[in-house]
Amino acid sequence: MNQPTEHQSAAIADSPTSARARTFAIALLLVGAVCAGMGQTIVFSVLPPLAREIGLSDLQVGLIFMVSATCWVSTGPRWGLASDRRGRKPYILIGLIGFAVSMFLFGSSIRLGVVGALSGMPLYALMVVTRMLYGVFGSAGPPAAQAYIADRTTAKDRTAGIASFSAAFGLGAMLGPGFGAAAAIFGPVAPFFAMTILAGVMSIAVFIFLPERTKPVQREKRSKLKISDKRLRPFLIFGLIFGVANAIPIQTIGFYFIDRLGFSTALAPQLVGVGLMGGAMASLFSQLVIVQRFGLAPRTLMRIAPALIVVGHLLIWTTASLGPVVFGMVIAGFGAGLAVPGFNAAASLAVRTDEQGAAIGLANAAGASGFIVSPIIGFGLYGIAPQLPYIFTMALAAILWCFALNSRAIKNAHPEAVVDTVGEPASTPYR
C-alpha cells in the first residue's frame, strides 16, 4: 500500500474533523495514562509499610515487583506487535481492564492479610499472582496507546507526542500519593479499590468514545521486530540501563526513609509520597515544558537525562536529611522525565509505520526490564548498607551518559535523519 504524499498527509492533518477527532482521542488516552501513573505511585508508596505490617520482608516486596515486571517485559512487545496487526483500541482496552482487575485483586489480597484472614506463604503467593495480572494484561495498554499517538503525528512532532503520554503518566504519578492519602481515610487498602473504580470508568470511556477508523496498513510481507534488530538495539540498551537505574530507587526509597532517615512506618509513607510527588512534578515539567516548548530531539534528551540522574542520586546517598533527599528525588525525576520520551521516540523514529506498536512495545519492555533485576541488585546492596543502591545507580547513570555521548545511533536520533535511516516517512497522520 502506497504511503500518502506529504501534501496528502498535510491535508489529512489539516482537516477540521480529523483534527478534532485526533485531539479528543489523544486527550482521552492521556487521561488513561494519568490513571496508570496514579496506580503506580500508590503501590510504591503504600505497599512497603503495609508489607511490614503483614510480616513480609523487604526482599519479598521487591520480588513482587520483579515478577510483575517479568510478565510485563515478556508480554508487552507481543501486545504491541498485535496492535500493529489488529488495531490499537482493543489492546488499549485490554490494558485498562487488566489494570482495573489487578488493582482490585491485589488490594483484596492485602486486605486479607491486614485483617488476619490469611497469612504466610498463601498470602504472599496470592499477592504475587494478583500483581502478575498487572504485568500480563496491563502491559497491553501503553505500547498500543503510544503507537496510536505515533500513528497520528509526523516525524517532527513524534517526540512531543510521545512525551505528552509520558507527561500524563507523570502527572498521575504526582497525584497518586495525594489521592492515595485521601482514599486511605476509608482504610489502608482503600487506595487500591479507588484506583479500580477510576480504571473501570476509563475503560468504559475508551470503549465508547475512542475513535479508530483507520485499519492497520496491510503489507505482503510483514516483518517481526526482534530485540536484536540493529535499528533498535542502542535504544533498547539505553532503556534497559535507565530502567535499572530508575527502578532501584523507586523500590527501596520507602524503606530508605524508615531505616536511613529514621521516620516511623506511620509517617514514612506520607514523606515518601512528598518525594515521589516532587519527582513526578519535575518529570512532568520536563516533558510538558522542556520537551514541548523547545522541541528537543531524542538524542538531546538521552544525553541530558543521565547527567541529571547522577546528580540526584548523589544527593540521596550523601545526606541523611529529608530536604536534600527529596531534592535529589526531584532532580532524578527531572532526568527520568527526559529519558523516557527520549528512547521511546528514538525507537519509534527508527522503524516503519507498520512497526510502531512492536517498536514501542520493545522500548517499554527495555525500560521495565529494570524492575526484573533491580530487586536482586537493589535489596542485596541495601542489605549491606542503605546508601549502596544509590551509589550503584549513580555509577550506572554515569555509564549511560558516556554511552549516549558516543553512540552513533543516538547521535542520529532526530527527525531529520528519519528518511535516510528508515527509507520512508516514519509516520503519517491517520484519521
VOTORLO-329217 format. One record per residue (C-alpha): residue in three letters; x, y, z. Coordinates in steps of 0.25 Angstrom, whole numbers, padded with zeros to 4 digits, always signed. Each point is the difference from the previous one (the first is absolute). Layout:
N
AlaXYZ/...
END
This chain:
431
Met+0000+0000+0000/Asn+0006+0013-0004/Gln+0003+0011+0010/Pro-0008+0013-0001/Thr+0009+0011-0005/Glu+0004+0012+0009/His-0011+0008-0006/Gln-0011-0010+0002/Ser+0005-0002+0014/Ala-0001+0015+0003/Ala-0014+0000-0006/Ile-0004-0011+0010/Ala+0007+0007+0011/Asp-0007+0013-0003/Ser-0014-0006-0001/Pro-0008+0007+0011/Thr-0008-0013+0002/Ser+0012-0009+0001/Ala+0008+0010+0008/Arg-0011+0001+0011/Ala-0001-0015+0000/Arg+0015-0002+0002/Thr+0000+0011+0011/Phe-0011-0007+0007/Ala+0005-0014-0001/Ile+0014+0004+0004/Ala-0006+0007+0012/Leu-0008-0012+0004/Leu+0013-0009+0000/Leu+0007+0011+0008/Val-0011-0001+0011/Gly+0002-0015+0000/Ala+0015+0002+0001/Val-0002+0009+0012/Cys-0008-0012+0007/Ala+0011-0009-0003/Gly+0010+0009+0006/Met-0008+0002+0013/Gly-0001-0015+0002/Gln+0015-0002-0002/Thr+0004+0010+0011/Ile-0011-0004+0009/Val+0005-0014+0000/Phe+0015+0004+0002/Ser-0004+0010+0012/Val-0011-0009+0007/Leu+0006-0014-0002/Pro+0013+0001+0009/Pro-0006+0004+0013/Leu-0012-0010-0002/Ala+0009-0011-0004/Arg+0008+0002+0013/Glu-0014+0000+0008/Ile-0004-0014-0006/Gly+0014-0006+0002/Leu+0007+0001-0014/Ser+0015+0002-0001/Asp+0006+0011-0009/Leu+0005-0010-0010/Gln-0014-0006-0001/Val-0006+0013-0004/Gly+0011+0002-0010/Leu-0003-0014-0006/Ile-0015+0004-0002/Phe+0005+0012-0008/Met+0010-0009-0007/Val-0011-0011-0004/Ser-0009+0011-0005/Ala+0011+0006-0008/Thr+0004-0013-0006/Cys-0014-0002-0005/Trp-0001+0014-0006/Val+0013-0002-0007/Ser-0004-0013-0006/Thr-0014+0004-0005/Gly+0002+0015-0003/Pro+0007-0002-0013/Arg-0010-0011-0004/Trp-0012+0010+0003/Gly+0007+0011-0008/Leu+0002-0009-0012/Ala-0014-0005+0001/Ser-0005+0015-0001/Asp+0008+0001-0013/Arg-0009-0011-0006/Arg-0013+0002+0006/Gly-0001+0015+0004/Arg+0003+0008+0013/Lys-0014+0001+0007/Pro-0002-0015+0004/Tyr+0014+0000+0007/Ile-0002+0013+0007/Leu-0013-0006+0006/Ile+0007-0013+0004/Gly+0011+0009+0007/Leu-0010+0008+0008/Ile-0009-0011+0004/Gly+0012-0009+0004/Phe+0004+0012+0008/Ala-0013+0002+0007/Val-0002-0015+0003/Ser+0015-0002+0005/Met-0002+0012+0009/Phe-0013-0005+0006/Leu+0006-0014+0002/Phe+0013+0005+0006/Gly-0007+0009+0010/Ser-0009-0011+0004/Ser+0012-0010+0003/Ile+0007+0011+0008/Arg-0014+0002+0007/Leu+0000-0015+0004/Gly+0014+0002+0006/Val-0004+0013+0008/Val-0012-0007+0007/Gly+0007-0013+0003/Ala-0008-0008-0009/Leu+0012-0005-0008/Ser+0015+0000+0003/Gly+0013-0006-0003/Met+0003-0007-0013/Pro-0014-0001-0005/Leu-0002+0015+0002/Tyr+0013+0003-0007/Ala-0003-0009-0012/Leu-0013+0007-0002/Met+0006+0013+0000/Val+0010-0004-0010/Val-0010-0006-0009/Thr-0009+0012+0000/Arg+0011+0009-0003/Met+0004-0009-0011/Leu-0013+0003-0007/Tyr+0004+0015-0001/Gly+0013-0004-0007/Val-0007-0010-0010/Phe-0012+0008-0004/Gly+0003+0015+0005/Ser+0012-0001-0010/Ala-0009+0000-0012/Gly-0005+0015+0002/Pro+0013+0009+0000/Pro+0006-0006-0013/Ala-0013+0001-0007/Ala-0004+0014+0005/Gln+0014+0005-0004/Ala-0001-0006-0013/Tyr-0014+0006-0002/Ile+0007+0014+0002/Ala+0012-0004-0009/Asp-0010-0003-0011/Arg-0006+0014+0001/Thr+0012+0008+0001/Thr+0011+0004-0010/Ala+0015-0004+0002/Lys+0003+0015+0004/Asp-0011-0001+0011/Arg+0002-0014+0004/Thr+0009+0003+0012/Ala-0010+0010+0006/Gly-0012-0009-0003/Ile+0007-0012+0008/Ala+0004+0010+0011/Ser-0014+0004+0002/Phe-0003-0014+0003/Ser+0011-0001+0010/Ala-0004+0013+0006/Ala-0014-0005+0002/Phe+0006-0012+0007/Gly+0009+0010+0008/Leu-0012+0008+0004/Gly-0007-0012+0005/Ala+0013-0004+0008/Met+0000+0014+0006/Leu-0015-0001+0004/Gly+0001-0015+0005/Pro+0005+0002+0014/Gly-0010+0011+0003/Phe-0011-0008-0006/Gly+0004-0012+0008/Ala+0001+0008+0013/Ala-0014+0005-0002/Ala-0005-0013-0003/Ala+0007-0006+0012/Ile-0010+0007+0009/Phe-0009-0012-0003/Gly+0010-0010+0003/Pro+0015-0004-0003/Val-0004-0008-0013/Ala-0011+0010-0005/Pro+0010+0007-0010/Phe+0001-0013-0008/Phe-0016-0001-0001/Ala-0001+0015-0003/Met+0010-0003-0012/Thr-0008-0012-0004/Ile-0012+0010-0002/Leu+0007+0010-0007/Ala+0006-0010-0010/Gly-0013-0006-0002/Val-0006+0013-0004/Met+0011+0003-0010/Ser-0002-0014-0006/Ile-0015+0004-0003/Ala+0004+0013-0005/Val+0010-0005-0010/Phe-0009-0011-0004/Ile-0011+0010-0003/Phe+0008+0012-0005/Leu+0013-0003-0005/Pro+0000+0001-0016/Glu+0008-0010-0008/Arg-0005+0001-0015/Thr+0014-0003-0007/Lys+0003-0015-0001/Pro+0014-0005+0001/Val+0009+0001-0012/Gln+0000-0013-0008/Arg+0013-0005-0006/Glu+0003-0012-0008/Lys+0012-0003+0009/Arg-0001+0003+0015/Ser+0012+0001+0008/Lys+0001-0004+0014/Leu+0009+0009+0009/Lys+0010-0007+0009/Ile+0008+0005+0011/Ser+0012-0002-0008/Asp-0004+0010-0011/Lys+0012+0009-0003/Arg-0009+0012-0002/Leu-0006-0001+0014/Arg+0012-0007+0008/Pro+0007+0013+0005/Phe-0014+0006+0005/Leu-0003-0013+0007/Ile+0013+0000+0007/Phe-0002+0014+0004/Gly-0014-0004+0005/Leu+0005-0012+0008/Ile+0011+0008+0007/Phe-0009+0011+0003/Gly-0011-0010+0005/Val+0010-0006+0010/Ala+0005+0014+0005/Asn-0014+0005+0001/Ala-0007-0013+0007/Ile+0010-0002+0011/Pro-0003+0013+0007/Ile-0015-0001-0002/Gln+0000-0013+0006/Thr+0009+0003+0012/Ile-0004+0014+0003/Gly-0011-0003+0009/Phe+0009-0009+0009/Tyr+0011+0011-0001/Phe-0009+0010+0007/Ile-0002-0010+0011/Asp+0014-0005+0002/Arg+0009+0011-0004/Leu-0008+0012+0003/Gly-0006-0005+0012/Phe-0015+0002-0002/Ser-0011-0009+0005/Thr-0008-0010-0008/Ala-0012+0009+0002/Leu+0007+0013-0004/Ala+0009-0006-0011/Pro-0011-0002-0011/Gln-0004+0015+0001/Leu+0014+0005-0002/Val+0003-0010-0010/Gly-0012+0005-0007/Val+0005+0014+0000/Gly+0013-0004-0006/Leu-0007-0009-0011/Met-0009+0012-0003/Gly+0012+0009-0001/Gly+0007-0009-0009/Ala-0013-0002-0008/Met-0002+0016-0001/Ala+0014+0001-0005/Ser-0002-0011-0011/Leu-0013+0007-0004/Phe+0007+0013-0001/Ser+0011-0005-0009/Gln-0010-0007-0009/Leu-0010+0011-0001/Val+0009+0012+0000/Ile+0014-0004-0004/Val-0004-0011-0011/Gln-0012+0007-0005/Arg+0004+0015+0000/Phe+0015-0002-0005/Gly-0003-0012-0009/Leu+0012-0008+0004/Ala+0005-0012-0008/Pro+0000-0014+0006/Arg+0016+0001-0001/Thr+0000+0012+0009/Leu-0010-0005+0010/Met+0009-0013+0001/Arg+0012+0008+0003/Ile-0005+0009+0010/Ala-0008-0010+0008/Pro+0011-0009+0006/Ala+0008+0012+0005/Leu-0012+0005+0008/Ile-0002-0014+0006/Val+0014+0000+0004/Val-0002+0013+0008/Gly-0013-0004+0006/His+0005-0014+0005/Leu+0013+0007+0005/Leu-0009+0009+0009/Ile-0008-0012+0005/Trp+0012-0009+0005/Thr+0009+0011+0005/Thr-0010+0006+0010/Ala-0010-0005+0011/Ser-0009+0012+0001/Leu-0014+0001-0006/Gly+0002+0012-0008/Pro+0012-0004-0009/Val-0005-0014-0002/Val-0013+0006-0005/Phe+0007+0010-0009/Gly+0009-0012-0005/Met-0013-0007-0004/Val-0005+0012-0007/Ile+0013+0002-0008/Ala+0000-0015-0004/Gly-0015+0001-0003/Phe+0003+0011-0010/Gly+0010-0008-0007/Ala-0009-0012-0001/Gly-0010+0009-0006/Leu+0009+0003-0011/Ala+0005-0015-0002/Val-0013-0007-0002/Pro-0005+0008-0012/Gly+0014+0001-0005/Phe+0003-0015-0002/Asn-0015-0003-0003/Ala+0000+0011-0011/Ala+0013-0005-0006/Ala-0005-0014-0001/Ser-0013+0005-0007/Leu+0008+0008-0010/Ala+0009-0011-0003/Val-0010-0009-0006/Arg-0011+0000-0011/Thr-0015+0003+0002/Asp-0004-0014+0001/Glu+0010-0003+0011/Gln-0004+0011+0010/Gly-0007-0009+0010/Ala+0011-0010+0001/Ala+0011+0010+0001/Ile-0007+0008+0011/Gly-0003-0013+0007/Leu+0014-0004+0000/Ala+0005+0013+0005/Asn-0010+0000+0011/Ala+0004-0014+0003/Ala+0015+0004+0001/Gly-0003+0011+0010/Ala-0009-0010+0008/Ser+0011-0010+0000/Gly+0007+0008+0011/Phe-0011-0005+0009/Ile+0004-0014-0002/Val+0015+0001+0004/Ser-0002+0011+0010/Pro-0006-0007+0012/Ile+0012-0010+0000/Ile+0011+0011-0002/Gly-0007+0011+0008/Phe-0004-0008+0012/Gly+0012-0007+0000/Leu+0008+0012+0001/Tyr-0010+0006+0009/Gly+0002-0011+0010/Ile+0015+0004+0001/Ala-0003+0015+0001/Pro-0012+0008-0003/Gln+0009+0010-0008/Leu+0006-0010-0009/Pro-0011-0002-0010/Tyr+0001+0015-0003/Ile+0015+0000-0002/Phe-0002-0012-0010/Thr-0011+0008-0008/Met+0008+0012+0000/Ala+0011-0008-0007/Leu-0010-0006-0010/Ala-0005+0014-0004/Ala+0015+0004-0002/Ile+0002-0011-0009/Leu-0013+0003-0007/Trp+0004+0014-0002/Cys+0013-0004-0007/Phe-0007-0010-0009/Ala-0010+0011-0004/Leu+0012+0009-0004/Asn+0007-0010-0008/Ser-0011-0009-0007/Arg-0002+0003-0015/Ala-0014-0004+0000/Ile-0004+0009+0012/Lys+0008+0011-0008/Asn-0009-0002-0012/Ala-0013-0001+0009/His-0007+0013-0005/Pro-0012+0002-0010/Glu+0009+0005-0012/Ala+0007-0014-0001/Val-0013-0008+0000/Val-0001-0001-0016/Asp+0015-0004-0001/Thr-0001-0010+0011/Val-0013-0007-0003/Gly-0002+0003-0015/Glu-0014+0005+0002/Pro-0007+0010+0008/Ala-0001-0005+0015/Ser-0015+0004+0001/Thr-0012+0006-0007/Pro-0011+0006+0008/Tyr-0012-0009+0000/Arg-0015+0002+0002/
END
